Amino acid sequence: MGPINLLLWGAGVVLVVIGYTRARGPWARYQALKAEDANIARYESWRGGLRNHETTGASVAMDMLRRQAQVAGAIAIAGVVLIFLGFLIR
């Protein structure tokens, strides 16, 4: 174990933690909006009405939240790659 290994492991752990904490909030809000949208769709189909499929503020928010969670997930994946490289390099 050299200093490069320790540096890679430390940086990897930091990136995984940062990615997880950044993804947790937007992902939870995205899931809540998605569940609410599905509930509205069920209600409108029960009433027999046709649903208007144009862009809404909620759909824009869902896109933004999904993108934020994807970026944070990419940060966490980069951390996992650094941890793996720390074990791979001798």
N, C-alpha and C positions, 0 to 999 in steps of 0.2 A: 504494500500500500504506500503509494507515494503522495506527495502533495497535490498532484494533478487529480488523482482519484478522489481525494477528499474534497477538492474544489468542485469537481463535477457532481459528486453526491450532494454536497451542500446546495449548489445552485439548482440541481434537479429538485430537491425537496422544497426549496423556496418557491420555484416555479409551480410545482404541483399544488402547494398550499394557496398561492396567489390565484391560480386558475380555478381551484375549487371554490374559494370564497367569492370570486367575481362571477362565477356561473350560478351559484346557488340562488341568489335573489331573482335574477331575470328568468331563470328556468321555472321557479315556483310561480311567479306571476304569469308566465306564458301558459303554464298548465292550467292555472285558474281561469284565464281568459278563454282557453280552448274548451274547457268544460262548460263555461257559461255559454259560449257560442253553440256547442252541441245541444245544450238544454234549450236554447232558443229555437234551434232547428227542429227539435222534437216537438216542441210546443206548437210551432207554426204548421208542421205537417199534421199534427193532431187536429188542428182547427181547419185543415183542408186548404189553407192559403198557400199561395206560391211565394217562395222566398226570393227577395231581391238580392242578386249576387254581385252587386257593385261594391267597390271599395268603401270600407267604413273606417272610422277612427280606430275601432278595436282591431280590425285586420292589419292596419298599419302598425299599431302598437305591438301586435303579435309578431309581425315581421321584424321589428326593431329588437324586441326581446329575444327572439330566436337567434338573431345575428350576434347579439351581445353574448349569449350563452355559447354560441359556436366559437367565437374568438377566445373566450375564457377557456373553453375545452381544448382549443389548439395550444394555448399556453401550458395547460396541464400536461398535454401529450408531449410537448417539447421538454418538460421537466422529466417525464418518464424516460424519454430518449437519453437525456443527459445522465440519469441514474444508470441506465443500461450501459452507456459508454464508459461510465466510471468503473463498472465491473469488467468491461471488455478490455480496456487499456491496462497494460501491465507496466 
